[in-house]
Amino acid sequence: MKINCFLICLFCFLIINCERKQNAIVTPEEKGDLVTVDTLLYSPSEVMQFFSMGFNARELIITIQDMENDIETYDVTNYYYFYGYKDYSEAFISKDLIALNTGVPNEFYPNSLIRHKFAPIEYRNYYGGNGIEGYESIIVTFGWMGEEHKEENGKLVYWARTDERTPYIISERIEQEGNNIIIHARHEDGFRNRYKYYNISKKELLDIFLTRYVDLICDVNVSINEYISTDELDDVLIPLLKGRTARELAIFRNCLFAIKGYKFSNKTWTNFFNKYLVGYNGRYTNDEVKAKFTENEKLLLDLVIKYENGE
């Protein structure tokens, strides 16, 4: 159950105030040491640059189970860490989800939780004893989770994933070559995991970002009609929209029209939504599309335009 919960919100990188003593983690209270927490010292992108030893990281997670020495690989999960290019925001990305920076340092808005109206997740780091560094945050329904590590002479020598301030996955062996890191880790339930961090191209990652971002807009459009009441719209949407770049807001506005089948006269937008919006079929005029908007969709459009105009 712990690992399933963690994978849902991994890109938030939730870490716990703990220290390492051999393979056990000793709390600062037990050691009498002071743990310093600084919410602005490390940004999420700096954390992932550390793990990838470079820029634009992909994390490949392979879960392995030893079935009476018959090793079985049963789960492979990809995560991406998008540091933001010109006109685009930082983001944590998985197959179906995208968590976007809200515009506030170290704070991310998880679209997977938008229907439950959760606040953005604040992300921070801490220092423990013995050179341990950790990164933490909290989701109300899951509690504290995260990662911690130790580096010596430019090499990663210790890594752990934590839940409720207790490590439940601990590194047994770490391979580091150039910009690639492979962490061989042991889960508390006896499972083995391999965590591989490495760089991918800017073009590939931007395509992944834009695909997930358009998915998010579609999710928001459904949510305001089915899950969010009119008087809740501002509370749910403002934390998301206030952090978007001008380019992202333009995509948001045009996507609301593309969802309804608007036929763009601009080939750039036509090509964009043919590529990134599944099932896009532009055939309606502006007036025909606007007639399809629900009242909540109209409010959403007005809010996007408001932020796009800098109001």
VENCORMO-V75929 format. One record per backbone hydrogen bond with DSSP energy under -0.5 kcal/mol. NH is the residue of the N-H (numbers start at 1). CO is the residue of the C=O. If there is no record, write none. Layout:
nh: {NH/NH}
co: {CO/CO}
//
This chain:
nh: {5/6/7/8/9/9/10/12/13/18/20/21/24/26/26/30/31/32/33/35/36/36/37/38/41/42/47/48/49/50/51/52/53/54/57/58/59/60/60/61/61/62/62/63/63/64/65/67/67/68/70/71/72/74/74/75/77/79/80/81/82/82/83/88/91/92/93/94/95/99/100/100/101/102/107/108/109/110/111/111/113/114/116/117/118/121/122/123/124/125/126/127/128/132/133/134/135/136/137/139/142/143/145/146/147/148/149/150/152/155/157/157/158/160/161/162/163/164/166/168/169/170/171/172/173/175/177/180/181/182/183/184/184/185/185/186/187/188/190/192/193/194/195/196/196/197/197/198/200/205/206/207/208/209/210/211/212/213/214/215/216/217/218/219/220/221/222/223/224/225/225/226/227/228/232/233/233/236/237/238/240/241/242/243/244/249/250/251/252/253/254/255/256/257/258/259/260/260/261/262/263/264/267/270/271/272/273/274/275/276/277/278/280/283/283/284/289/290/291/292/293/293/298/299/300/301/302/303/304/305/306/307/308/309/310/311}
co: {1/2/3/4/5/6/7/9/10/16/129/24/21/19/24/27/27/28/28/33/34/127/35/125/38/38/43/44/45/46/47/48/49/49/81/198/79/58/196/59/77/60/194/61/75/192/72/65/70/66/67/69/65/63/72/63/61/59/93/57/80/91/81/85/82/99/80/97/78/92/98/109/90/107/104/121/100/108/98/109/110/111/113/114/113/108/120/106/136/38/134/36/132/129/149/126/147/124/145/143/139/139/137/162/135/160/133/158/155/152/150/155/150/148/169/146/166/144/163/161/161/186/159/184/184/182/180/177/197/175/195/173/182/183/193/170/191/168/187/64/185/62/183/60/194/181/195/58/56/201/202/203/204/205/206/207/208/209/210/211/212/213/214/215/216/217/218/219/220/221/222/222/223/223/229/229/230/232/233/234/237/237/238/240/241/245/246/247/248/249/250/251/252/253/254/255/256/257/258/257/284/262/265/266/267/268/269/270/271/272/273/276/277/261/281/261/285/286/287/289/289/290/294/295/296/297/298/299/300/301/302/303/304/305/307/306}
//
